[in-house]
Amino acid sequence: MRELGIQPDDAQCKEMARSCAEACGGSKGSAKLLFEEDMYNIYKLAL
């Protein structure tokens, strides 16, 4: 995300994960279900 000029703080990462989970009905995936905490961790790793 830094390469794109996006530097969300921890609260913004949590909000993005919450929003993503809400948009997909709580979880997403077929091989591995991703939940809000997983999405949050992905956003944090993308920093």
C-alpha positions in Angstrom: 0.0 0.0 0.0 2.9 2.3 0.7 3.9 2.2 -3.0 0.4 3.6 -3.8 0.8 6.4 -1.2 -1.7 4.7 1.1 -0.7 4.6 4.8 -3.7 3.6 6.9 -3.3 3.5 10.7 -4.4 0.6 12.8 -8.0 1.9 13.2 -8.4 2.4 9.5 -7.1 -1.1 8.8 -9.7 -2.5 11.3 -12.4 -0.4 9.6 -11.4 -1.6 6.1 -11.5 -5.2 7.4 -14.9 -4.7 9.0 -16.3 -3.1 5.8 -14.9 -6.0 3.7 -16.4 -8.6 6.0 -19.8 -6.8 6.0 -19.8 -6.5 2.2 -19.1 -10.2 1.7 -21.5 -11.5 4.4 -19.0 -12.2 7.2 -16.5 -14.4 5.5 -15.1 -15.0 2.0 -13.3 -17.8 0.3 -13.8 -21.4 -0.8 -10.4 -23.1 -0.2 -9.8 -21.1 3.0 -12.5 -19.0 4.7 -11.3 -15.6 5.5 -13.0 -13.8 8.4 -12.7 -10.2 9.6 -9.6 -10.8 11.7 -7.9 -12.5 8.7 -8.7 -9.6 6.5 -7.3 -7.2 9.1 -4.1 -9.2 9.2 -3.8 -9.1 5.4 -4.2 -5.3 5.4 -1.5 -5.0 8.1 0.9 -7.2 6.2 0.3 -5.2 3.0 1.7 -2.1 4.7 
